[in-house]
Amino acid sequence: MVIYPDKLKKGDEVRIIAPSTSFSVISEEQKEIAINRLESIGLKVSFGKNIHESDIYTSSSIDSRVEDLHDAFKDKNVKAILTVLGGLNANQMLDYIDFDLIKNNPKIFCGYSDITALQNAIFAKTGLVTYSGPHFASFGMKKGFDHTLDYFKKSFLQNKPFEIEDSKEWSNDKWFLDQENRHFYKNEGTKVFQEGKAKGTIIGGNLCTLNLLQGTKYMPKFKDVILFLEDVEMMEGYSGEFDRNLQSLIHSEDFSQVKALVIGRAMKDTDFSLEKLSHTVNSKKELKNIPVLYDADFGHTYPIVTFPIGGEVSIDTYKQNKIEILKH
């Protein structure tokens, strides 16, 4: 059974936890901006007690991270959970998580990148819809955040379907190092590689992180699934890395039940060209005859949209607005 958490209302508490990278790496200015922005939309912000811990991997112990996750789900005052940042090790937590606790206390859980492991595992084990969307740290962005905030509010402050419309511009820069000198590119929009119509359940997020769940009890089933996938920058050779990670996912026994593929935007300093995407898609018989879209507003560039992992979406490349979130 699919469980949709309650939407947020003014005065609701949002808990910040650090399942991957520690809160200690965020600048004080960025923290202040993020808190003020969340408060400006009527939310109260609280913090997990272990989020400042940091080890050689700028993370904390498995026990402390799991404790903060459990505390956030147990606390009746907390209505949503935001992750600090992504990282490399959220999947370490999986065997220590009380999934019954999460199932019995459903609430919004949002982040992206390394958090993909937790989001898809939670949906697979409990049926609770989770959300790929901005981290707490993302809210500390001074410029170029409006589109991201708009879709955060569409996902969490309302309960009606919404279309994913393309942002006007996007950025590839390390904004957290220099908030003032930003460079933005004109957004050419989500592109269609293969035409088609499909309706199904969203699974995905960061591809290489999702692949960590393969062969485990934490991997969602692919029945009537529409995959939303992105991968980190990989610099030179990005397209080859994406190709082999996608191929690994295609080897899943139930991949034939996937209905469509939506690929997030690649960073500027990668070699993820249309030519190489064509080679990737055309070389895989499993992708024949399904809609394939790319350069959508999610991934490791900004802005990003928030989308529900486990929610319902429709794809129709014959309409101007190609992607509609039906249930979130």
N, C-alpha and C positions, 0 to 999 in steps of 0.2 A: 504494500500500500504506500502510495506517495503522500508525504506529509509536507504541507506548505506552512512555514512559520507565519505568525501574525505580522502585519505591517506595523511600522512605527508611527507614533503620534507625538505631538509636542510634549516635552517633559520626560520622554523615555530615556533610560540609561543605556549607554553603549560602553561595553567593556573592551579595553585594549589589551591584547595578549601577544606574546612573542614565541610562536611555535618554531620559528627559524632563527632569524637574526635578532640580536638583542636590541632593546630600546636605547641602550647606551651609545649606539653609533649615530643616532639622530641628533642634529644640532638643536640648541635651545631655541633658536629663531624658528626653525621648522616645526618644532613641537608646539610653540606658541601659536603659530599660524594655523596649524591643524586643529588644535583645541578650539580656537576662536571660530573657525569655519564650521565645525560640527555644532558648536553652541549657537551659531547664527541661524541654523535651520531648526532650532528648538530642541536639540538633544543634549543630555548630560553625559559627561565623559568621566569614566573611572578606569583604573589601571590594575592589572594583575600584580600580585605582590612580588613575583619573581622576574619581572620583565627586564630589570637592570642587570641581572647576572650576565657574565660574559666569560667564555673560555677561549682557547686558542682558535676556535672556529667562530668567534664572535657570537656564540650561542650560549645556552645554559644546559644543565643536566636534563636528561629525559624526564626524571621524576618531577623536577620543578616546572617544566613546560606542561606536562600532563596535569599537574596540580592546578595550574592556572586555567587550563582548558576546562577541567571538571568544575572548578569553582565558578567559572563564568556560566556554565550551563545550569548549575545547581541554584544559583542566586536568582530568586524570583523577581528581583528588581531589575535585573539585566534583561533587556529585550533584544539586543543585537551584540555581536562580537566582531571586532575588527582586528586583523593581524597587523603587527608593526611593519614588517617587511617580509620579503621572500628570503631565500637562502639556499641551503643545501641538504638539510637533514630532518625535515618535518616527518618523513616516513619512519624515522626511528621510533616515533611515538606510537605507532599503530597497534602493536601487541599489548600496549599498556592502557589503552583507552577503554573506558566503560561505555560501550555503545548503547546499552540499555538506558543508562543515565541520560544520554543525549536524546534517544528516542522518546523518553518520557518527559523531557523538558525542551521541546523544540523551540528554536529561535534562530534568527538570522545569523549566518556565519559567512564573513566576506573577506576576501583577499585574492591574490593571484600568484603566479610563478610557482615557487616551491610548495605553496599552500594547496596546489592542485592535488597532491597526494592525500591530504586530509579531506578535502571537499568530496572527491570521488569515492573515497573509502566510506565516509559518513553516509553518503547516499546509498552505496551498495549494501551497507550493513544495517541501515535504519530506515531507509526510504525518505529521510529528511532532505528536502531541497536545500542546497547550499548555493553560494553566489561567487562567481568570478568577477571581481571588481576591485576598486582601489584599496590599497593599504591605508592604515592610519598615516604613515609617512607621506603618502600621496597628497593628503589634504594639506600638507605644508607647502605645496607649490604655489608661488605667488601669481604666475602668469600661465595662461593656457590651460586652466583647469575647469572652465565653465562647462564644456561639453561633458566632461567626466562627472561633474557634480549633477548635471541635468539628468543623466541616466541613473545615477545613484538614487536620486529622488524619485524617478519614475519607477524604479524597482522596489523601493522600500517605503515610500510615502503614499503610494496609490496602489490600487488592486485591479486596474483595468489593463487590457492588452495595449502594447505600444509597438510602433515600428522603429527599427533601428535606422536612423538617418545618418548620413556621413557628416563628419565634422568638416569645417571649412579649411582648417589647417592642422598640421601636426608637427611634432618636434621629436628630435632624435638625441638631443643634447643631455649632458649630465647636469641637469638643472639644479640639483641639490648642492653642487659645488659653486655655482654662480647663478643666483636667482635673477640678476638684473640683465645680464648679457645672454639673451636667448635667441635661438634661430629657429624660425618656423618655415615649413614648406606648404605650398598649396596642396590640398588633398584632392587627388583625382578620383577618389571614391572607391567603394567596393566594386570589384570587377568580376565579371562572369567568365569562367573558363569553359564550363559545360552547362548548357541550358537545362531547365527542368523544374518540376514542382515536387515538393515533399513536405511531409508533416511528421513530427516525431519528438522524441525526448532528447534534450541536449546533454551530451557527455563531453568532457574534455577539459581544456585549459592548456597548460604548458605540456607539450608533447613528450619531451624527454622525462619529465616528472611523472606523467601518466603512465609511461612505460615501466616505471619502477613497480607498478602494481600488477603487471602481467604475471599470470601463473599463481596469484595469491587469492585469498578469500576476499580481498579488498577491491578487486576489479569489478566495476559494474558490467552488467550484461549489455549486449549490443542490439537487443531486439527493438526494432523501429527507432533507432537512434540517429540523430543528426550530430555529427562530430564538429565541435568548435576547437580548432587546434592552432597553436602558435609555438614557436621555439625561440630560445634565446639567441643572441646575436651571432655567435660562432665566428664572427669576422670572416676572413677568407675561408671558403669551404662550407659556408652556411647551408647552401642548397644540398650538398652531399650529405651533410649531417641530418637535415630534415628528411631527405629521401630515405636514408636507412632507418631512421626512427619511425617514419610512417610505414615502411615495409615491415618492421617488427610488429607494429600494431595490426597490420593487415593479416599477419599470421595467426591472429586470434581465431579460434574455431568458429565463432559466431559472427565474424566480420561481414559475412554475406548479408546480414540483416540490417546493415547500415544503409540509411536512406539518402544521405547527402553529406557533403564536406564543406565546411567554411574555414578558411585559413586566415589567421590574423596577419597584420601588417609586419613586414620585415623591416629591419633597421637599414638606414642608408648605407652603412659601411659593410654590407654583406654582398654576396654575389647571387642573391635570390632573384634572378631575372625571369622574365616571361618564358624565354627559351628553356631555361632549366626547369621551371615549373612544368612546362609542356612535356619535357622528357620524363619528369617524375610521374605525372598523371598518366601519360600515354603508355608508360612501361608497365603499368599495373592493371591487369585485367579486371581486378576487383572494383576498380573505380569507373569502369565503363557504365554508361547509361544512368549515372546518378548526377544530380547537380553538384558542381564544384565552383565555389566562389573564393576570391582571395583579396588581400589588402583590406580586410575589414578592420574596424576600429577597436582592436584589442591586441594585446601582446606586450612587448617591452618598449613600446613607444607611447607617447601621449598626444591626444587624450585617448581614453579607453571607455568602452561602454561596460555596464554591469549586466551580466546575463545569468540566468538560473541553471545550475547544474542539477538536472532532474526535472526541470520545467519543460513546458511545451512550446514548440516553435514551428512556424511554417516558412518554407522557402518557395518563392515563386519568381523565377527570373524573367517571366514575361510581363511582370508589373514593374513600375518605376521603383516602388519601395519593395525590395526583394526579400527582406527578412522581417518577420513580425513575431514578437514574443507574445504568445497566446495566453500562457498561464505561468505565473511567477509567484 
